[in-house]
Amino acid sequence: MSIFRRPDYSSETTQFIDQLKRSRPELDAQQQAGRALLWDKPQDREAQAAYEQARVAQKPYVYQTGH
């Protein structure tokens, strides 16, 4: 048994989130809908490959003025 293990401990934040999810069971579905709205988008791999090929390599010492 580890001396660091605290099986009965849950932080105030964890308790708050658990209580919030119990009081509002629709919250998970709303979170997933929000994520799908902004983040879960299909990726265009051909466009991504074109962006990578068009990328110009950065020159060293970008802050040097050329003196």
SVG drawing of the C-alpha trace seen along z (x, -y; Angstrom):
<svg xmlns="http://www.w3.org/2000/svg" viewBox="-31 -47 58 49">
<polyline fill="none" stroke="black" stroke-width="0.4" points="0.0,0.0 1.3,-3.4 1.7,-6.0 0.4,-8.6 -2.9,-6.9 -5.9,-8.6 -8.9,-6.6 -11.6,-8.5 -10.4,-12.0 -12.1,-14.1 -11.4,-17.8 -14.0,-20.5 -13.8,-21.0 -14.5,-17.4 -17.4,-17.4 -18.8,-20.6 -18.6,-19.0 -20.2,-15.8 -23.0,-17.7 -23.5,-19.9 -23.7,-16.8 -26.2,-15.2 -28.4,-18.3 -28.1,-18.9 -27.9,-15.6 -28.2,-17.3 -24.9,-19.1 -22.8,-16.4 -24.9,-16.5 -24.6,-20.3 -20.8,-20.1 -20.5,-17.6 -22.7,-19.7 -20.5,-22.7 -17.3,-20.8 -18.7,-19.5 -19.7,-23.1 -16.1,-24.5 -13.6,-21.6 -14.8,-18.3 -14.5,-19.2 -13.6,-16.9 -10.0,-17.5 -9.1,-18.1 -5.8,-16.2 -5.1,-17.4 -5.3,-21.0 -3.2,-20.3 -0.5,-18.7 -0.6,-21.7 -0.2,-24.1 2.8,-22.1 4.4,-22.1 3.9,-25.9 5.5,-26.6 8.7,-28.7 11.5,-27.8 12.3,-30.4 15.8,-31.8 18.1,-31.7 18.5,-34.8 15.2,-36.3 15.8,-39.3 19.1,-40.2 18.8,-43.2 21.6,-42.2 24.5,-44.4"/>
</svg>
